[in-house]
Amino acid sequence: MSKVFIIAEAGVNHNGSIEIAKKLIDEAARCGVDAVKFQSFKAKNLVTKAAKQADYQKNNMGKEVSQYEMLKALELSYEDHNELINYSKEKGIMFLSSPFDLESIDMLNNLGIEIFKVPSGEIENVPYLRKIAKTGKKVILSTGMSNLSDIEFALEILRGSGANDISVLHCNTDYPTKMKEVNLRAMNTIGSAFSVEIGYSDHTKGIEVPIAAVALGAKIIEKHFTLDRNMEGPDHKASLEPNELKNMVDAIRNVEIALGNGIKALTDSEKKNIKIARKSIISSTSIKAGEIFTEDNLTIKRPGTGLSPKMWDEVLGKRAKKDYYVDEMVEL
């Protein structure tokens, strides 16, 4: 079984600070994830100046500003990206970032990013999808706010423009996502419908849902994290803090191991317990040589070092070849 690819989504939780971004990379590396992911955009290319915040952004920030104003303060420059990429390499963790405009796709491609993560909001963006596909890089597609026909549309554009390695993440775009709206089984519906590698991008509180996703077959997990949920910003409150992220990673790795190879067989540790836990055919009364074994003079008890109870029908009706006291293992 291939290892689950775990992405720690730093997103915009750096609050526009390169130093906070580096601390996020430090924590992601410490927690044992495979990649740390940010968001790349130019506010002028992403939103109109009149665009309003989503309700969750207003609620999480405790104030209302325009989307443009909010995003402008969270931009990372080319130099910032380059510095963070090099810093991630030093820490032994893959750097990823979701581009939100065409200019950012070019920037990330020029910086040598290995995987393009398509955020849910771009699933209908034809020129965007085509541009990413033409890079020839692996694509991870998030599918919040979409149905199967939306996913089919995006996959057709990506595949038709040259993308050959595509994974699809089930996702719900609300921060935090309510448990009743997770619909985790939809992840497997996506995999069956499109024959793609599946994963899950999680916005719930806590860590149980991504762990469950791995048990259901997710090969990629993405989860928002922050240094401190009390920091100001749109996504902090729906993010894990570092120790919670570490707990999630540890639990996922344990689930991976526990899933095994699917072959039902005795393990080495079980073999030594067979004689202790299984049972043997035992005399329940005194039995004289030549007497017939019956249900009245036999029983089944531990340990399992004698005749197996699966031979019960074969033993009944046979004659004892010797005398038995109570609680002796019988022989044929």
C-alpha positions as CSV (number, residue, x, y, z in Angstrom):
1,M,0.0,0.0,0.0
2,S,1.4,3.4,-1.0
3,K,1.9,5.9,1.8
4,V,-0.9,8.5,2.3
5,F,0.3,11.9,1.1
6,I,-0.4,14.4,3.9
7,I,-0.6,18.1,3.1
8,A,-0.5,20.7,5.9
9,E,-2.4,23.6,4.5
10,A,-0.8,26.8,5.8
11,G,-2.8,28.7,3.3
12,V,-2.9,32.4,4.3
13,N,-2.3,31.7,8.0
14,H,1.1,33.5,7.7
15,N,-0.9,36.7,7.9
16,G,1.5,38.2,5.3
17,S,4.6,37.6,7.4
18,I,7.5,35.6,6.0
19,E,8.7,34.9,9.5
20,I,5.3,33.4,10.5
21,A,5.4,31.4,7.2
22,K,8.7,29.9,8.2
23,K,7.4,29.0,11.6
24,L,4.5,27.2,9.9
25,I,7.1,25.3,7.8
26,D,9.0,24.4,10.9
27,E,5.9,23.0,12.6
28,A,4.7,21.1,9.5
29,A,8.1,19.5,9.3
30,R,8.1,18.6,13.0
31,C,4.6,17.1,12.7
32,G,5.8,14.7,9.9
33,V,3.6,15.8,7.0
34,D,4.8,15.3,3.4
35,A,4.1,18.8,2.2
36,V,3.3,22.3,3.5
37,K,1.0,24.3,1.2
38,F,0.5,28.0,0.9
39,Q,-1.7,30.1,-1.5
40,S,-0.3,32.2,-4.4
41,F,-2.2,35.1,-5.8
42,K,-2.2,38.7,-6.8
43,A,-5.3,40.4,-5.3
44,K,-5.7,42.6,-8.4
45,N,-6.0,39.4,-10.5
46,L,-8.2,37.5,-8.1
47,V,-11.1,39.8,-7.1
48,T,-12.8,43.0,-8.0
49,K,-12.4,45.8,-5.4
50,A,-16.1,45.6,-4.7
51,A,-16.1,41.8,-3.9
52,K,-17.4,41.1,-0.4
53,Q,-16.1,38.6,2.1
54,A,-17.7,35.3,2.7
55,D,-19.7,35.0,5.9
56,Y,-17.2,32.7,7.4
57,Q,-14.4,35.2,6.7
58,K,-16.3,38.0,8.4
59,N,-17.1,35.8,11.3
60,N,-13.6,34.4,11.7
61,M,-12.0,37.8,11.4
62,G,-14.5,39.6,13.6
63,K,-14.7,42.5,11.1
64,E,-15.8,43.2,7.6
65,V,-13.5,44.5,4.9
66,S,-13.6,43.9,1.1
67,Q,-12.1,40.7,-0.2
68,Y,-9.5,42.8,-2.1
69,E,-8.4,44.5,1.1
70,M,-8.2,41.2,3.0
71,L,-6.3,39.4,0.2
72,K,-3.9,42.3,-0.6
73,A,-2.5,42.0,3.0
74,L,-1.9,38.3,2.5
75,E,0.0,38.3,-0.8
76,L,3.4,36.6,-1.0
77,S,5.9,38.0,-3.5
78,Y,8.1,36.1,-5.9
79,E,11.0,36.6,-3.6
80,D,8.9,35.4,-0.6
81,H,8.0,32.2,-2.5
82,N,11.6,31.6,-3.5
83,E,12.7,32.0,0.1
84,L,10.0,29.7,1.4
85,I,10.8,27.1,-1.2
86,N,14.5,27.0,-0.2
87,Y,13.6,27.0,3.5
88,S,11.3,24.1,3.0
89,K,14.1,22.2,1.2
90,E,16.3,22.8,4.2
91,K,13.6,21.4,6.5
92,G,13.1,18.3,4.3
93,I,9.5,19.0,3.4
94,M,7.9,19.6,0.0
95,F,6.6,23.1,-0.7
96,L,3.3,23.5,-2.4
97,S,1.0,26.4,-3.2
98,S,-2.4,26.8,-4.8
99,P,-2.3,29.4,-7.5
100,F,-5.4,31.6,-7.8
101,D,-4.7,33.4,-11.1
102,L,-2.8,32.8,-14.4
103,E,0.2,34.9,-13.4
104,S,0.6,32.8,-10.2
105,I,0.6,29.6,-12.3
106,D,3.5,30.9,-14.3
107,M,5.4,32.0,-11.2
108,L,5.0,28.6,-9.5
109,N,6.0,26.7,-12.6
110,N,9.1,28.9,-13.1
111,L,10.0,28.2,-9.4
112,G,9.9,24.5,-10.2
113,I,6.9,23.5,-8.1
114,E,6.3,19.7,-8.4
115,I,2.5,19.5,-8.0
116,F,-0.3,21.9,-8.9
117,K,-3.1,22.0,-6.3
118,V,-6.3,23.4,-7.9
119,P,-8.6,25.0,-5.3
120,S,-12.3,24.3,-5.4
121,G,-13.2,27.8,-6.6
122,E,-11.3,27.2,-9.9
123,I,-13.2,24.0,-11.0
124,E,-15.0,25.9,-13.8
125,N,-12.1,28.2,-14.8
126,V,-11.3,26.9,-18.3
127,P,-8.2,29.0,-19.1
128,Y,-6.8,28.4,-15.6
129,L,-7.3,24.6,-15.9
130,R,-5.8,24.5,-19.4
131,K,-2.7,26.5,-18.3
132,I,-2.1,24.1,-15.4
133,A,-2.6,21.0,-17.5
134,K,-0.1,22.3,-20.1
135,T,2.7,22.4,-17.4
136,G,2.7,18.6,-17.5
137,K,2.9,18.5,-13.7
138,K,0.8,16.3,-11.4
139,V,-2.6,17.9,-10.5
140,I,-4.6,17.6,-7.3
141,L,-8.1,18.9,-7.8
142,S,-10.3,20.0,-4.9
143,T,-14.0,19.6,-5.4
144,G,-15.8,21.8,-2.8
145,M,-19.0,23.4,-4.0
146,S,-19.3,21.0,-6.9
147,N,-21.3,17.9,-8.1
148,L,-20.2,15.1,-10.3
149,S,-20.9,17.0,-13.5
150,D,-18.7,19.8,-12.4
151,I,-15.9,17.4,-11.7
152,E,-16.4,15.7,-15.0
153,F,-16.1,19.1,-16.7
154,A,-12.9,19.9,-15.0
155,L,-11.3,16.5,-15.7
156,E,-12.2,16.7,-19.4
157,I,-10.5,20.1,-19.6
158,L,-7.4,19.0,-17.7
159,R,-7.1,15.7,-19.6
160,G,-7.8,17.3,-22.9
161,S,-5.0,19.8,-22.3
162,G,-2.3,17.3,-21.4
163,A,-2.7,16.5,-17.7
164,N,-2.1,12.8,-17.2
165,D,-1.6,12.5,-13.5
166,I,-4.7,13.8,-11.6
167,S,-5.9,13.1,-8.1
168,V,-9.3,14.4,-6.9
169,L,-10.1,15.5,-3.4
170,H,-13.6,15.4,-1.9
171,C,-14.2,18.6,0.0
172,N,-16.8,20.8,1.6
173,T,-16.2,24.5,1.3
174,D,-17.3,25.9,4.6
175,Y,-15.0,26.9,7.5
176,P,-15.6,24.9,9.7
177,T,-17.6,22.2,7.9
178,K,-20.4,20.8,9.9
179,M,-20.3,17.0,10.4
180,K,-23.7,16.5,8.8
181,E,-22.3,18.1,5.6
182,V,-19.1,16.1,5.3
183,N,-20.7,13.3,3.3
184,L,-17.4,11.3,3.3
185,R,-18.8,8.5,1.2
186,A,-18.9,10.9,-1.7
187,M,-15.2,10.5,-1.9
188,N,-15.6,6.9,-3.0
189,T,-18.3,7.9,-5.4
190,I,-15.9,10.2,-7.1
191,G,-13.3,7.5,-7.3
192,S,-15.8,5.0,-8.9
193,A,-17.2,7.5,-11.3
194,F,-13.9,8.8,-12.7
195,S,-11.3,6.0,-12.0
196,V,-9.0,8.5,-10.2
197,E,-6.9,8.5,-7.1
198,I,-9.0,9.9,-4.3
199,G,-8.4,12.0,-1.3
200,Y,-10.0,14.4,1.1
201,S,-9.5,18.1,1.9
202,D,-10.9,18.7,5.4
203,H,-12.4,21.8,6.9
204,T,-14.0,20.2,10.0
205,K,-13.0,20.9,13.5
206,G,-10.9,18.1,14.9
207,I,-9.0,15.2,13.3
208,E,-11.5,12.3,13.2
209,V,-12.8,12.9,9.7
210,P,-9.5,12.8,7.8
211,I,-8.5,9.7,9.8
212,A,-11.8,8.1,8.7
213,A,-11.1,9.2,5.1
214,V,-7.8,7.2,5.2
215,A,-9.7,4.1,6.4
216,L,-12.1,4.6,3.5
217,G,-9.3,4.7,1.0
218,A,-8.0,8.3,0.8
219,K,-4.5,8.5,-0.7
220,I,-4.2,12.3,0.0
221,I,-5.2,14.3,3.0
222,E,-5.1,18.0,3.2
223,K,-5.8,19.9,6.5
224,H,-5.5,23.5,7.5
225,F,-3.2,24.4,10.3
226,T,-2.1,27.5,12.2
227,L,0.3,28.4,14.9
228,D,-2.5,29.7,17.0
229,R,-6.3,29.6,16.4
230,N,-6.6,33.0,18.2
231,M,-4.6,34.8,15.6
232,E,-6.5,37.3,13.4
233,G,-7.3,36.1,9.9
234,P,-10.0,34.3,7.8
235,D,-8.9,30.7,8.3
236,H,-7.2,30.4,11.7
237,K,-10.4,29.4,13.6
238,A,-11.0,26.4,11.2
239,S,-7.4,25.2,11.5
240,L,-5.5,22.7,13.7
241,E,-2.8,23.9,16.0
242,P,0.6,22.1,15.7
243,N,0.1,19.5,18.4
244,E,-3.3,18.6,16.9
245,L,-1.7,18.3,13.5
246,K,0.9,16.0,14.9
247,N,-1.8,13.8,16.5
248,M,-3.6,13.6,13.2
249,V,-0.4,12.6,11.3
250,D,0.4,9.9,13.9
251,A,-3.2,8.5,13.8
252,I,-3.1,8.4,10.0
253,R,0.2,6.5,10.0
254,N,-1.2,4.0,12.5
255,V,-4.3,3.5,10.4
256,E,-2.1,3.0,7.3
257,I,-0.3,0.2,9.1
258,A,-3.5,-1.3,10.5
259,L,-5.1,-1.5,7.1
260,G,-2.6,-4.1,6.1
261,N,-2.6,-6.1,2.9
262,G,-6.2,-7.4,3.0
263,I,-5.2,-11.1,3.2
264,K,-6.8,-12.9,6.1
265,A,-4.1,-15.0,7.7
266,L,-2.6,-15.7,11.1
267,T,0.0,-13.2,12.2
268,D,3.2,-14.3,13.9
269,S,2.0,-12.9,17.2
270,E,-1.3,-14.9,17.0
271,K,0.4,-18.2,16.3
272,K,1.9,-18.4,19.8
273,N,-1.5,-17.8,21.3
274,I,-3.4,-20.6,19.5
275,K,-2.7,-23.2,22.1
276,I,-3.8,-20.9,24.8
277,A,-7.0,-19.5,23.3
278,R,-8.3,-22.5,21.4
279,K,-9.7,-25.6,23.0
280,S,-9.4,-29.4,22.9
281,I,-11.8,-32.4,23.3
282,I,-11.7,-33.4,27.0
283,S,-13.2,-36.1,29.0
284,S,-16.0,-34.8,31.2
285,T,-16.4,-38.0,33.2
286,S,-14.3,-41.1,33.9
287,I,-14.2,-43.2,30.8
288,K,-13.1,-46.9,30.7
289,A,-11.2,-48.4,27.8
290,G,-13.6,-49.7,25.2
291,E,-16.4,-47.3,26.3
292,I,-18.0,-45.2,23.5
293,F,-17.3,-41.5,23.3
294,T,-20.6,-39.6,23.6
295,E,-21.8,-36.1,24.2
296,D,-22.3,-37.1,27.8
297,N,-18.7,-38.1,28.6
298,L,-16.9,-35.5,26.5
299,T,-16.6,-31.7,26.6
300,I,-14.5,-29.0,25.1
301,K,-12.0,-26.9,27.2
302,R,-8.8,-25.0,27.0
303,P,-5.9,-25.5,26.2
304,G,-5.7,-26.2,22.5
305,T,-2.9,-28.7,22.7
306,G,-5.1,-31.8,22.1
307,L,-7.6,-32.9,19.5
308,S,-9.3,-29.9,17.9
309,P,-13.0,-29.4,18.5
310,K,-13.5,-29.5,14.7
311,M,-13.0,-33.3,15.1
312,W,-16.0,-33.5,17.4
313,D,-18.2,-35.4,15.0
314,E,-15.4,-37.8,14.1
315,V,-14.7,-38.6,17.8
316,L,-18.3,-39.3,18.8
317,G,-19.1,-43.0,18.5
318,K,-15.5,-44.1,18.6
319,R,-14.3,-46.4,21.5
320,A,-11.8,-45.3,24.0
321,K,-8.5,-47.1,23.7
322,K,-7.6,-46.5,27.4
323,D,-9.0,-45.3,30.7
324,Y,-9.6,-41.6,31.2
325,Y,-10.0,-39.5,34.3
326,V,-12.1,-36.3,34.3
327,D,-10.4,-33.5,32.4
328,E,-8.0,-35.5,30.3
329,M,-7.4,-34.9,26.6
330,V,-8.8,-37.7,24.6
331,E,-7.0,-39.4,21.8
332,L,-8.1,-41.5,18.8
